[in-house]
Amino acid sequence: MSQPEISHERHPLLNLTPDELLSTTRAVRRRLDVTKPVPREVLLDCARLAQQAPTGRNRQRWDFVFVTDAAQRRAMADLWRRGLTDPASAHSHDGPSRHDFTAEAGWQAIADSLHHLVDILDQVPVLLVPCIQVGSRAELDDPATQAGTWGSVLPAVWSFMLAARSRGLGTVWTTPHLNYERQAATLLGLPYETTVQCALIPIAWTIGTQFKPARRVPVTEVVHWNHW
């Protein structure tokens, strides 16, 4: 089988081991460099690697929409901000969480970085909207089918984000624009009934490339053996 044609000559990889890559690929909001363009070749290299991710039944039914046009980015950013401040329906965030919402745990830093992203989103050079093709949106009504649907696109998106990190690019998974997904579909020319948007992912070179592993609970708190 031929290997994907990936070029590292013009855009060398960071010197990261696999473990370092996996433990330092952060959600980047504050440290996105909005002044430096991202070459299309780099995005294509990351997308080629994402194509190697497994998908259900090997159907390969996901697509990436890269939004680079300034007017389109502004329009998508407006929908994203609207979804954040005026969601189409009420959302509850009162479910279980292992995050200790204290200043020590960094919640204020997360909030501050989100506010920064609100201010700069339209200036980020690339916005990625990953999508999954479906026979109909009824697929999302059944838990088993829904799990297979998301499982056929999320590995590819994470592979893309890891590939981006290895090249010095920052990304962050966001979803507020999905409150107005139909309007976004119209803006992007997507067939709404058969193409489901998964997220809106800002992409930019990072300001500095050093990132640390995040604070997490001990792994023994999240791992179960044979029963809950």
N, C-alpha and C positions, 0 to 999 in steps of 0.2 A: 504494500500500500504506500502510495506517495505521501510524503510528509508535507504539512502546510508550509507555504513559502513565507517565512518570517524574516524580515531584515532588521538586524541590530546595528548595522554599520553607522547610520546617521543618528540613531537614537539608542545609545548603549544602555544596557540594563544596569540597574542598581546592583551593588554587590551584596545580595541578600541570600541567605540559605533558604530552603523551603520552609523551615520552621520559623525563621524571622519574617518571611513574607506573610505566612498565615497568621502570625501573632501581632503584626504591626500594620495590617491593612485596616485603617481607621475610617470612620465616617468623617470626612473632611468638609468643613463649612468655612471656618474662619481663615484657613490657610490656603485658599484657592487664589491663584494669581490670575486676575482678570485682564491683565495687561498683555499677556503673551499668547499668541494664537497656537492652537493645537493642530499640527499637520494632519491632513486626511490619511496619510500613509500610516501614521501611528495608530489611529483609530481602526484602520483596516487590519493591521497586524493583531491588535487586541481582539477584534471580531473573529479573525481566523482561528485564534486559539479558543475563543468561546464556542466555535462550531464543533470542537472536539468534545464538548460536554455531552454526557448521556441525555437522551430524551426518550420518553415513553414510546415503546414499539419502534424506536428509531425513526419516528415520523418527521422530526426536524421541522416542526411547524411554528417556530418562533421567528420573529423579525425584529430588527433594531431600526428605529427611526432616529437619525442624528439631526438635531435642529441646530443649524449654524447660521442661518440668515438672521440678521439683527432684528428685523421687524417680527419674524416668527418667534424669536426668543423673547422679545418683549411681550408678545401676545400670550405665549405660554406662561411666562412669569406672572402676568396679570391674573391668569386663571389659577395658578398655584397660590398666589397671595389671597385671592378671593376664597379659595377652598380652605385656606388656613384660618381666615378671620370670619368667614361667613359660610360655613359648610352647608351643603344642601340638606343634610339631615343631622340630627343630634348624634354625637359620638360619645361613648363612655370610655374613660381611661381608668376605671376603678378596679380593673381585674388584677390578678396576682402579679407581683413584681418582686424581683430580687434586688432591685436598686434601692439603696438607702437614700431617700431624698433629703440629704443634708448638704450643707456647704462643703463638708469634708469629702463627701462622695462625688462632688463635682457637678451636681445638678445645675447650679447657677452658671457654671461654665458652659454647660450644654445649652441652657436657655439663651445665654449671651451669643453663642455661636449661631443659634437659630435666628436670632434677631439680625445678626450680621448677614446671614444668607438672604433674609427677606430684603435687605437693602441692596444686595449686589446680584441677585439671581439673574436679572436681565442682562447683566454685563458678563456673566460666565460665558466663555467662548463656545462651549458645546453643551447642549442638553440632550440626553439620551432617553428615548421613550421605548423601552422594550415591550413587545406585544406578543400575544399568543393567538394563533388562528383556531377557531372553534367552528363546529357545525352550526351551533346556535348557542346563545347565552344560557340556555337551559342546562348546559353541561355544568354550570356553576351551582346548580341547585342541589345536586347529589354529592354528598361528602366524598365518596370514593372517587367519583369521576373528577370532582374538583381537585382533589389531592393529586391525581395523575396529571391534570392540566397544569397546575402550578409547578409540579415536579418536572415538567417538560420544558420549562423556561428558566426557573430560578438557578439551576446549576450553571447554565450558560451565562447568566448575568453575573454571578459570583466569579466565574472564570474570567470574564471581561474585567471585573473590578480588580482582581488579583493581577492580571496582566497589565492593567493600567498602573497600579501601584509599583510594579517592577520596573516601569519606565519613568517613574517620577511624576505620575499623574495622580490627582486626588479625585475621589468620587464620594457620593453619599446617596443612599437610597431614600427617596422621599415619595409621598403619596398624596398630598393635599389636592393636587389638581384633579384627582380621580373623583372628587365631589362634583366636578363638571366635566366628566369624561366625554359625554356626547359632544359638548362644545369643542373640546380638544380634538376629537375625531374629525369634526367638520374642518377645523383649522388645519389639521395635518392631512386631510384627504383620506382618512381611514374608513373602511366600511364598518360602521359601528356594530351591526348585529353579528358579524362573524370575526371581528378582530378586537380582542380585549387588551387594553393597556394595563401594564403591571405597575409602573412607577414612572417617576421623572428623576433622572440622575444627572446632576451637574458634573461636568468634567473639565478640569483645568490642571495646569502644572501646579505643583504644590510650592509654597513658600518654605524652602528647606525640605529636605527629604528624610530627616530623622523623626521617626515616630516610635513610641513605646507601647508595649503591651498594656491593655487597659486593666483597671482594677476589676477583679471578678471574685465571686464566692469560691470557696474550695470546691474542687471538682467532685469530691465525695457528696456534696449537697445536691448535685444534679444527676448523678449516675445511680441507677437502680439495677439490682441483679435479680432476675427471675420474677419479681413482683414489685409493686409500688412501695 
